[in-house]
Amino acid sequence: MTGVKRSYDTSGRRAQARARRLIVVLAARDLFERDGYRLTTIAAIAAHAGVSAESVYKGFGTKAALAKAVFDIALAGDDEPVPVAERPAMQAVRDEPDVRRKIALFTEGLAERQARSALVTILIRDGRQVDDSLAPVWDKLRDEGLAGMTVLGRHLLETGQLRAGIGLDEVRDVLWNYLAIDHYERLVLSQGWTLERYTRWLADAITSALCP
C-alpha cells in the first residue's frame, strides 16, 4: 500500500493569522493616538487586542515595528498585501496622458493618504526625538518616500511635458517635498483647511514647480 501525502488548505489559517494581526495593529493605533508612543506598552496593546503579549512580540518583535505596521495600514487604508504603487489610483496616474492631470490625480491620492496617516506619521517623526527605536522607522519612511517619488518623477519626465531643462533629481525632490506631512499638519490640522482646498493647493504647487 503506497503512502499518499495529504495536502492541506492553509488559506483559512492564513486568513485567521492576518485577522489577528490586524486586530493587534488597530489596538496599537488606538493606544498610540490616545496615550502616545512612550506610554503605550506591548502589554497594554496585547490587553486591548485580547491577545497575549508573547504573541505580539512573536508577530512584530518590537513596539517600533508595530508603529510601522500602523503607518502602513493607515497609508493604504486597509491591510491588503498590495503596495500603494500597484493600486488602481496610481495606475490611473500612469494611464493618464496629460501631465497636469497626472499631477492632479496624484495629489488627490496623496491628500487622502496623508489624512489617514497623519497622526501616526507625526507620532513617529516626533517620537524619534525621545525614543531611539523610532529613528530607523522614520529613516525607512523617508527612504520609501524617496524611492517612490523617484519612480513617479521618472514617469513624469518620460511624458516630455515638464518644463525644459528640469532633471530627475529636481522632479524627485519637489515631489518628495510635498510628500512631507509637515504641509498637511500646518495647513489642515493647524489652520483648518479643508481636504479639498489642501488638495488643490498641492496640485497647483507641484504643477507650478514642474510644468512650463
Accessible surface in RSA format (square Angstrom, percent):
REM  Atomic radii and reference values for relative SASA: ProtOr
REM  Chains: A
REM  Algorithm: Lee & Richards
REM  Probe-radius: 1.40
REM  Slices: 20
REM RES _ NUM      All-atoms   Total-Side   Main-Chain    Non-polar    All polar
REM                ABS   REL    ABS   REL    ABS   REL    ABS   REL    ABS   REL
RES MET A   1   244.88 126.8 155.95 103.2  88.93 211.7 131.81 112.1 113.08 149.8
RES THR A   2   118.91  84.6 104.78 106.2  14.13  33.7  83.61 112.3  35.30  53.4
RES GLY A   3    79.41  97.9   0.00   N/A  79.41  97.9  43.13 118.4  36.29  81.3
RES VAL A   4   126.47  83.2  99.79  90.3  26.68  64.3 103.92  90.3  22.54  61.1
RES LYS A   5   199.03  97.1 166.61 102.2  32.42  77.2 117.39 105.7  81.64  87.0
RES ARG A   6   174.87  73.4 155.70  79.4  19.17  45.6  54.32  74.2 120.55  73.1
RES SER A   7   111.35  94.1  80.59 107.5  30.77  70.9  50.40 107.3  60.95  85.4
RES TYR A   8   154.47  72.1 128.93  73.4  25.54  66.5 105.27  79.1  49.21  60.7
RES ASP A   9   124.16  87.0  85.78  85.4  38.37  90.7  44.70 105.2  79.46  79.2
RES THR A  10    55.10  39.2  51.50  52.2   3.60   8.6  41.17  55.3  13.93  21.1
RES SER A  11    52.45  44.3  47.68  63.6   4.76  11.0  33.21  70.7  19.24  26.9
RES GLY A  12    41.23  50.8   0.00   N/A  41.23  50.8  38.67 106.1   2.55   5.7
RES ARG A  13   173.05  72.7 166.74  85.0   6.31  15.0  56.96  77.8 116.10  70.4
RES ARG A  14   150.57  63.2 143.96  73.4   6.61  15.7  72.87  99.6  77.70  47.1
RES ALA A  15    60.43  55.6  48.85  75.4  11.58  26.3  55.44  78.1   4.99  13.2
RES GLN A  16   110.51  61.8 106.17  77.6   4.34  10.3  30.23  64.4  80.27  60.9
RES ALA A  17    45.69  42.0  40.32  62.2   5.37  12.2  41.28  58.1   4.41  11.7
RES ARG A  18    91.48  38.4  86.08  43.9   5.40  12.8  45.86  62.7  45.62  27.6
RES ALA A  19    51.84  47.7  45.33  70.0   6.51  14.8  50.94  71.7   0.90   2.4
RES ARG A  20   126.18  53.0 124.94  63.7   1.24   3.0  55.85  76.3  70.33  42.6
RES ARG A  21   114.21  48.0 109.53  55.8   4.68  11.1  43.40  59.3  70.81  42.9
RES LEU A  22    50.06  27.9  48.90  35.0   1.16   2.9  49.84  35.0   0.22   0.6
RES ILE A  23    87.81  50.0  84.83  63.2   2.98   7.2  86.33  62.2   1.47   4.0
RES VAL A  24     8.40   5.5   8.40   7.6   0.00   0.0   8.40   7.3   0.00   0.0
RES VAL A  25     1.18   0.8   1.18   1.1   0.00   0.0   1.18   1.0   0.00   0.0
RES LEU A  26    60.72  33.8  60.69  43.4   0.03   0.1  60.72  42.6   0.00   0.0
RES ALA A  27     4.87   4.5   2.32   3.6   2.54   5.8   4.15   5.8   0.71   1.9
RES ALA A  28     0.00   0.0   0.00   0.0   0.00   0.0   0.00   0.0   0.00   0.0
RES ARG A  29    91.14  38.3  90.93  46.4   0.21   0.5  17.76  24.3  73.38  44.5
RES ASP A  30    56.81  39.8  50.00  49.8   6.81  16.1  17.43  41.0  39.39  39.3
RES LEU A  31     7.03   3.9   7.03   5.0   0.00   0.0   7.03   4.9   0.00   0.0
RES PHE A  32     4.24   2.1   1.73   1.1   2.51   6.5   1.73   1.0   2.51   7.2
RES GLU A  33    90.44  51.9  54.45  41.2  35.99  85.7  21.69  41.9  68.76  56.1
RES ARG A  34   174.12  73.1 138.68  70.7  35.44  84.4  71.62  97.9 102.50  62.1
RES ASP A  35    50.64  35.5  34.60  34.4  16.05  37.9  13.70  32.2  36.94  36.8
RES GLY A  36    28.51  35.2   0.00   N/A  28.51  35.2  26.45  72.6   2.06   4.6
RES TYR A  37    10.72   5.0   5.57   3.2   5.15  13.4   4.65   3.5   6.08   7.5
RES ARG A  38   157.56  66.2 135.67  69.2  21.89  52.1  34.03  46.5 123.53  74.9
RES LEU A  39   143.26  79.8 122.17  87.4  21.09  53.0 124.84  87.7  18.42  49.6
RES THR A  40     1.50   1.1   0.07   0.1   1.42   3.4   1.50   2.0   0.00   0.0
RES THR A  41    70.87  50.4  67.73  68.7   3.14   7.5  64.84  87.1   6.04   9.1
RES ILE A  42    13.98   8.0  10.70   8.0   3.28   7.9  10.70   7.7   3.28   8.9
RES ALA A  43    63.69  58.6  55.97  86.4   7.72  17.6  56.88  80.1   6.81  18.1
RES ALA A  44    40.89  37.6  31.08  48.0   9.82  22.3  38.61  54.4   2.29   6.1
RES ILE A  45     0.00   0.0   0.00   0.0   0.00   0.0   0.00   0.0   0.00   0.0
RES ALA A  46     3.20   2.9   3.20   4.9   0.00   0.0   3.20   4.5   0.00   0.0
RES ALA A  47    80.00  73.6  50.71  78.3  29.28  66.6  60.67  85.4  19.32  51.2
RES HIS A  48    95.75  52.3  62.87  43.7  32.88  84.1  47.85  49.3  47.89  55.7
RES ALA A  49    15.07  13.9   0.00   0.0  15.07  34.3   2.76   3.9  12.31  32.6
RES GLY A  50    66.71  82.3   0.00   N/A  66.71  82.3  35.29  96.8  31.42  70.4
RES VAL A  51    44.79  29.5  24.27  22.0  20.51  49.4  34.55  30.0  10.24  27.8
RES SER A  52    63.13  53.3  49.50  66.1  13.63  31.4  48.23 102.7  14.90  20.9
RES ALA A  53    36.04  33.1  29.91  46.2   6.13  13.9  29.91  42.1   6.13  16.2
RES GLU A  54   138.14  79.3 129.77  98.2   8.37  19.9  47.81  92.5  90.32  73.7
RES SER A  55    51.12  43.2  39.74  53.0  11.39  26.2  41.11  87.5  10.01  14.0
RES VAL A  56     1.31   0.9   0.17   0.2   1.14   2.7   1.20   1.0   0.11   0.3
RES TYR A  57   116.56  54.4 108.93  62.0   7.63  19.8  75.12  56.5  41.44  51.1
RES LYS A  58   185.58  90.5 149.83  91.9  35.75  85.1 102.89  92.6  82.68  88.1
RES GLY A  59    45.91  56.6   0.00   N/A  45.91  56.6  27.04  74.2  18.86  42.2
RES PHE A  60    27.01  13.5   8.55   5.3  18.46  48.0  15.41   9.3  11.60  33.2
RES GLY A  61    39.66  48.9   0.00   N/A  39.66  48.9  27.48  75.4  12.18  27.3
RES THR A  62    75.49  53.7  71.90  72.9   3.59   8.6  68.66  92.2   6.83  10.3
RES LYS A  63    39.53  19.3  35.02  21.5   4.51  10.7  22.43  20.2  17.10  18.2
RES ALA A  64     7.93   7.3   7.13  11.0   0.80   1.8   7.13  10.0   0.80   2.1
RES ALA A  65    38.09  35.0  28.10  43.4  10.00  22.7  33.54  47.2   4.56  12.1
RES LEU A  66     0.00   0.0   0.00   0.0   0.00   0.0   0.00   0.0   0.00   0.0
RES ALA A  67     0.00   0.0   0.00   0.0   0.00   0.0   0.00   0.0   0.00   0.0
RES LYS A  68    27.33  13.3  27.33  16.8   0.00   0.0  19.52  17.6   7.81   8.3
RES ALA A  69     8.60   7.9   4.26   6.6   4.34   9.9   8.30  11.7   0.30   0.8
RES VAL A  70     3.06   2.0   1.80   1.6   1.26   3.0   2.00   1.7   1.06   2.9
RES PHE A  71    19.95  10.0  19.95  12.4   0.00   0.0  19.95  12.1   0.00   0.0
RES ASP A  72    58.52  41.0  53.21  53.0   5.31  12.6  25.38  59.7  33.14  33.1
RES ILE A  73    31.45  17.9  30.58  22.8   0.87   2.1  31.02  22.3   0.43   1.2
RES ALA A  74    15.97  14.7   7.05  10.9   8.91  20.3  15.83  22.3   0.14   0.4
RES LEU A  75    47.86  26.7  47.86  34.2   0.00   0.0  47.86  33.6   0.00   0.0
RES ALA A  76    21.46  19.7   9.60  14.8  11.87  27.0  11.04  15.6  10.42  27.6
RES GLY A  77    44.25  54.6   0.00   N/A  44.25  54.6  11.17  30.7  33.08  74.1
RES ASP A  78    55.01  38.5  45.08  44.9   9.92  23.5  30.99  72.9  24.02  24.0
RES ASP A  79    39.20  27.5  23.46  23.4  15.74  37.2  12.63  29.7  26.58  26.5
RES GLU A  80    88.10  50.6  79.07  59.8   9.03  21.5  24.65  47.7  63.45  51.8
RES PRO A  81   111.67  81.4  76.40  69.6  35.27 128.2  91.05  75.2  20.62 128.2
RES VAL A  82    62.73  41.3  56.03  50.7   6.70  16.1  57.21  49.7   5.52  15.0
RES PRO A  83    75.03  54.7  62.10  56.6  12.93  47.0  74.13  61.2   0.90   5.6
RES VAL A  84    36.77  24.2  31.66  28.7   5.11  12.3  31.66  27.5   5.11  13.9
RES ALA A  85    58.15  53.5  53.59  82.7   4.56  10.4  54.80  77.2   3.35   8.9
RES GLU A  86   120.57  69.2  96.26  72.8  24.31  57.9  34.35  66.4  86.22  70.4
RES ARG A  87    37.92  15.9  37.48  19.1   0.44   1.1  23.09  31.6  14.83   9.0
RES PRO A  88   115.05  83.8 104.93  95.6  10.12  36.8 110.86  91.5   4.19  26.1
RES ALA A  89    59.72  54.9  46.31  71.5  13.41  30.5  55.03  77.5   4.69  12.4
RES MET A  90    20.62  10.7  20.62  13.6   0.00   0.0  17.16  14.6   3.46   4.6
RES GLN A  91    77.04  43.1  77.04  56.3   0.00   0.0  34.12  72.6  42.92  32.6
RES ALA A  92    43.81  40.3  35.65  55.0   8.16  18.6  41.10  57.9   2.72   7.2
RES VAL A  93     1.44   0.9   1.44   1.3   0.00   0.0   1.44   1.3   0.00   0.0
RES ARG A  94    87.69  36.8  73.46  37.4  14.23  33.9  42.63  58.3  45.05  27.3
RES ASP A  95    97.47  68.3  70.82  70.5  26.65  63.0  32.44  76.4  65.03  64.9
RES GLU A  96    38.56  22.1  34.13  25.8   4.43  10.6   4.98   9.6  33.58  27.4
RES PRO A  97   104.16  75.9  89.28  81.4  14.88  54.1  99.15  81.9   5.01  31.2
RES ASP A  98    61.64  43.2  59.80  59.5   1.85   4.4  23.42  55.1  38.23  38.1
RES VAL A  99     3.99   2.6   3.99   3.6   0.00   0.0   3.99   3.5   0.00   0.0
RES ARG A 100   114.58  48.1 110.29  56.2   4.29  10.2  45.44  62.1  69.14  41.9
RES ARG A 101   105.49  44.3 102.15  52.1   3.34   8.0  35.32  48.3  70.18  42.5
RES LYS A 102     5.63   2.7   5.45   3.3   0.18   0.4   3.23   2.9   2.40   2.6
RES ILE A 103     1.68   1.0   0.75   0.6   0.94   2.3   1.68   1.2   0.00   0.0
RES ALA A 104    24.84  22.8  24.17  37.3   0.68   1.5  24.45  34.4   0.40   1.0
RES LEU A 105    37.75  21.0  30.54  21.8   7.21  18.1  30.54  21.4   7.21  19.4
RES PHE A 106     4.28   2.1   3.08   1.9   1.19   3.1   4.13   2.5   0.14   0.4
RES THR A 107     0.27   0.2   0.27   0.3   0.00   0.0   0.00   0.0   0.27   0.4
RES GLU A 108    73.34  42.1  71.31  54.0   2.03   4.8  25.41  49.2  47.93  39.1
RES GLY A 109    10.36  12.8   0.00   N/A  10.36  12.8   9.49  26.0   0.87   2.0
RES LEU A 110     3.89   2.2   3.89   2.8   0.00   0.0   3.89   2.7   0.00   0.0
RES ALA A 111     0.29   0.3   0.29   0.4   0.00   0.0   0.29   0.4   0.00   0.0
RES GLU A 112    92.39  53.0  90.28  68.3   2.12   5.0  22.36  43.2  70.04  57.2
RES ARG A 113    23.96  10.1  23.96  12.2   0.00   0.0   4.86   6.6  19.10  11.6
RES GLN A 114     6.54   3.7   6.53   4.8   0.01   0.0   6.54  13.9   0.00   0.0
RES ALA A 115    41.96  38.6  19.68  30.4  22.27  50.7  20.00  28.2  21.96  58.2
RES ARG A 116   106.83  44.9  78.26  39.9  28.57  68.0  51.81  70.8  55.02  33.3
RES SER A 117     3.16   2.7   3.09   4.1   0.07   0.2   0.07   0.1   3.09   4.3
RES ALA A 118     2.38   2.2   2.38   3.7   0.00   0.0   2.38   3.4   0.00   0.0
RES LEU A 119   102.04  56.8  95.02  68.0   7.02  17.6  95.71  67.2   6.33  17.0
RES VAL A 120     6.90   4.5   5.03   4.6   1.87   4.5   5.98   5.2   0.92   2.5
RES THR A 121    12.70   9.0  12.70  12.9   0.00   0.0  11.78  15.8   0.91   1.4
RES ILE A 122    26.20  14.9  26.20  19.5   0.00   0.0  26.20  18.9   0.00   0.0
RES LEU A 123    27.98  15.6  16.91  12.1  11.07  27.8  26.80  18.8   1.19   3.2
RES ILE A 124     0.00   0.0   0.00   0.0   0.00   0.0   0.00   0.0   0.00   0.0
RES ARG A 125    36.40  15.3  36.03  18.4   0.36   0.9  19.04  26.0  17.36  10.5
RES ASP A 126    70.07  49.1  63.82  63.5   6.24  14.8  30.42  71.6  39.65  39.5
RES GLY A 127     9.78  12.1   0.00   N/A   9.78  12.1   9.35  25.7   0.43   1.0
RES ARG A 128    69.99  29.4  61.14  31.2   8.85  21.1   5.23   7.2  64.76  39.2
RES GLN A 129   128.21  71.7  95.22  69.6  32.99  78.5  39.41  83.9  88.80  67.3
RES VAL A 130    89.51  58.9  62.40  56.5  27.11  65.3  70.83  61.5  18.68  50.7
RES ASP A 131    34.55  24.2  30.18  30.0   4.37  10.3   6.68  15.7  27.88  27.8
RES ASP A 132   123.57  86.6 113.34 112.8  10.23  24.2  36.24  85.3  87.33  87.1
RES SER A 133    53.79  45.5  37.61  50.2  16.18  37.3  44.66  95.1   9.13  12.8
RES LEU A 134     0.00   0.0   0.00   0.0   0.00   0.0   0.00   0.0   0.00   0.0
RES ALA A 135    36.51  33.6  36.21  55.9   0.30   0.7  36.44  51.3   0.07   0.2
RES PRO A 136    85.54  62.3  76.74  70.0   8.80  32.0  79.97  66.0   5.57  34.6
RES VAL A 137    14.31   9.4  12.03  10.9   2.28   5.5  14.28  12.4   0.03   0.1
RES TRP A 138    54.41  21.8  54.41  26.3   0.00   0.0  42.23  22.5  12.18  19.8
RES ASP A 139    57.66  40.4  57.66  57.4   0.00   0.0  11.39  26.8  46.28  46.2
RES LYS A 140   107.19  52.3 103.64  63.6   3.55   8.5  60.76  54.7  46.43  49.5
RES LEU A 141    19.92  11.1  10.44   7.5   9.48  23.8  11.56   8.1   8.36  22.5
RES ARG A 142   101.93  42.8  94.43  48.1   7.50  17.9  31.75  43.4  70.18  42.5
RES ASP A 143    72.94  51.1  67.29  67.0   5.65  13.4  28.49  67.0  44.45  44.3
RES GLU A 144    74.73  42.9  61.75  46.7  12.99  30.9  42.65  82.5  32.08  26.2
RES GLY A 145    10.93  13.5   0.00   N/A  10.93  13.5  10.32  28.3   0.60   1.3
RES LEU A 146    48.91  27.2  48.83  34.9   0.08   0.2  48.91  34.3   0.00   0.0
RES ALA A 147    59.54  54.7  50.35  77.7   9.20  20.9  58.42  82.3   1.12   3.0
RES GLY A 148    31.74  39.1   0.00   N/A  31.74  39.1  27.60  75.7   4.14   9.3
RES MET A 149    16.47   8.5  16.47  10.9   0.00   0.0  16.47  14.0   0.00   0.0
RES THR A 150    31.45  22.4  31.45  31.9   0.00   0.0  24.97  33.5   6.48   9.8
RES VAL A 151    98.75  65.0  97.12  87.9   1.63   3.9  97.18  84.4   1.57   4.3
RES LEU A 152     8.46   4.7   5.65   4.0   2.81   7.1   8.24   5.8   0.22   0.6
RES GLY A 153     0.00   0.0   0.00   N/A   0.00   0.0   0.00   0.0   0.00   0.0
RES ARG A 154   108.69  45.6 108.69  55.4   0.00   0.0  43.08  58.9  65.61  39.8
RES HIS A 155    40.60  22.2  38.82  27.0   1.79   4.6  27.75  28.6  12.85  15.0
RES LEU A 156     2.25   1.3   2.25   1.6   0.00   0.0   2.25   1.6   0.00   0.0
RES LEU A 157    51.75  28.8  39.29  28.1  12.46  31.3  39.57  27.8  12.18  32.8
RES GLU A 158   133.25  76.5  95.88  72.5  37.38  89.0  50.08  96.9  83.17  67.9
RES THR A 159    38.35  27.3   8.84   9.0  29.51  70.3  18.08  24.3  20.27  30.6
RES GLY A 160    68.23  84.1   0.00   N/A  68.23  84.1  36.94 101.4  31.29  70.1
RES GLN A 161    67.17  37.6  55.84  40.8  11.33  27.0  34.66  73.8  32.51  24.7
RES LEU A 162    18.22  10.1   2.92   2.1  15.30  38.5   2.92   2.1  15.30  41.2
RES ARG A 163    80.20  33.7  76.32  38.9   3.88   9.2  31.26  42.7  48.95  29.7
RES ALA A 164   101.71  93.5  69.38 107.1  32.34  73.6  79.91 112.5  21.81  57.8
RES GLY A 165    87.07 107.4   0.00   N/A  87.07 107.4  43.40 119.1  43.67  97.8
RES ILE A 166    16.05   9.1   1.81   1.3  14.24  34.3   2.52   1.8  13.53  36.7
RES GLY A 167    36.17  44.6   0.00   N/A  36.17  44.6  32.08  88.0   4.09   9.2
RES LEU A 168    48.08  26.8  41.71  29.8   6.37  16.0  41.71  29.3   6.37  17.2
RES ASP A 169    92.93  65.1  91.03  90.6   1.90   4.5  26.71  62.9  66.23  66.0
RES GLU A 170    74.32  42.7  68.79  52.0   5.53  13.2  30.95  59.9  43.37  35.4
RES VAL A 171     0.00   0.0   0.00   0.0   0.00   0.0   0.00   0.0   0.00   0.0
RES ARG A 172    61.22  25.7  61.22  31.2   0.00   0.0   2.73   3.7  58.48  35.4
RES ASP A 173    62.09  43.5  58.58  58.3   3.51   8.3  24.23  57.0  37.86  37.8
RES VAL A 174    25.43  16.7  22.39  20.3   3.04   7.3  25.34  22.0   0.10   0.3
RES LEU A 175     0.42   0.2   0.40   0.3   0.02   0.1   0.40   0.3   0.02   0.1
RES TRP A 176    87.48  35.1  85.09  41.2   2.39   5.6  76.76  40.9  10.73  17.4
RES ASN A 177    68.67  47.4  62.98  60.9   5.69  13.7  21.09  50.8  47.58  46.0
RES TYR A 178    35.70  16.7  35.70  20.3   0.00   0.0   4.70   3.5  31.01  38.2
RES LEU A 179    46.50  25.9  36.40  26.0  10.11  25.4  36.48  25.6  10.02  27.0
RES ALA A 180    36.63  33.7  25.20  38.9  11.44  26.0  36.57  51.5   0.06   0.2
RES ILE A 181     9.52   5.4   5.36   4.0   4.17  10.0   5.36   3.9   4.17  11.3
RES ASP A 182    49.24  34.5  49.24  49.0   0.00   0.0  10.49  24.7  38.75  38.6
RES HIS A 183    35.76  19.5  34.73  24.1   1.03   2.6  26.10  26.9   9.66  11.2
RES TYR A 184    14.49   6.8  14.49   8.2   0.00   0.0   0.39   0.3  14.10  17.4
RES GLU A 185    43.00  24.7  43.00  32.5   0.00   0.0  10.13  19.6  32.87  26.8
RES ARG A 186   153.67  64.5 153.44  78.2   0.23   0.5  46.59  63.7 107.09  64.9
RES LEU A 187    34.95  19.5  34.95  25.0   0.00   0.0  34.95  24.5   0.00   0.0
RES VAL A 188    22.86  15.0  16.50  14.9   6.36  15.3  16.50  14.3   6.36  17.3
RES LEU A 189    85.52  47.6  53.01  37.9  32.51  81.7  56.21  39.5  29.32  78.9
RES SER A 190    78.50  66.3  43.19  57.6  35.31  81.3  25.36  54.0  53.14  74.4
RES GLN A 191   127.41  71.2  99.53  72.7  27.88  66.4  21.36  45.5 106.05  80.4
RES GLY A 192    57.36  70.7   0.00   N/A  57.36  70.7  30.93  84.9  26.43  59.2
RES TRP A 193    47.68  19.1  40.19  19.5   7.49  17.6  32.44  17.3  15.24  24.7
RES THR A 194    87.97  62.6  79.52  80.6   8.45  20.1  81.27 109.2   6.70  10.1
RES LEU A 195    65.22  36.3  58.15  41.6   7.07  17.8  58.15  40.8   7.07  19.0
RES GLU A 196   122.86  70.5 113.51  85.9   9.35  22.3  41.61  80.5  81.25  66.3
RES ARG A 197   115.34  48.4 114.46  58.3   0.88   2.1  26.56  36.3  88.78  53.8
RES TYR A 198     0.00   0.0   0.00   0.0   0.00   0.0   0.00   0.0   0.00   0.0
RES THR A 199    21.67  15.4  21.67  22.0   0.00   0.0  16.74  22.5   4.93   7.4
RES ARG A 200   131.24  55.1 128.25  65.4   3.00   7.1  67.71  92.5  63.53  38.5
RES TRP A 201    77.67  31.2  73.13  35.4   4.55  10.7  52.96  28.2  24.71  40.1
RES LEU A 202     0.00   0.0   0.00   0.0   0.00   0.0   0.00   0.0   0.00   0.0
RES ALA A 203    15.49  14.2  15.22  23.5   0.27   0.6  15.49  21.8   0.00   0.0
RES ASP A 204    93.65  65.6  90.44  90.0   3.21   7.6  26.64  62.7  67.01  66.8
RES ALA A 205    20.19  18.6   7.68  11.8  12.52  28.5  17.16  24.2   3.04   8.0
RES ILE A 206     0.00   0.0   0.00   0.0   0.00   0.0   0.00   0.0   0.00   0.0
RES THR A 207    20.21  14.4  19.85  20.1   0.36   0.9  14.53  19.5   5.68   8.6
RES SER A 208    92.07  77.8  62.38  83.2  29.69  68.4  41.64  88.7  50.43  70.6
RES ALA A 209    33.18  30.5  19.74  30.5  13.44  30.6  30.76  43.3   2.42   6.4
RES LEU A 210     0.00   0.0   0.00   0.0   0.00   0.0   0.00   0.0   0.00   0.0
RES CYS A 211     9.51   7.2   0.73   0.8   8.78  20.6   0.73   1.9   8.78   9.5
RES PRO A 212   111.63  81.4  64.22  58.5  47.41 172.3  98.42  81.3  13.21  82.1
END  Absolute sums over single chains surface
CHAIN  1 A    12120.4       9744.4       2376.0       6900.9       5219.4
END  Absolute sums over all chains
TOTAL         12120.4       9744.4       2376.0       6900.9       5219.4
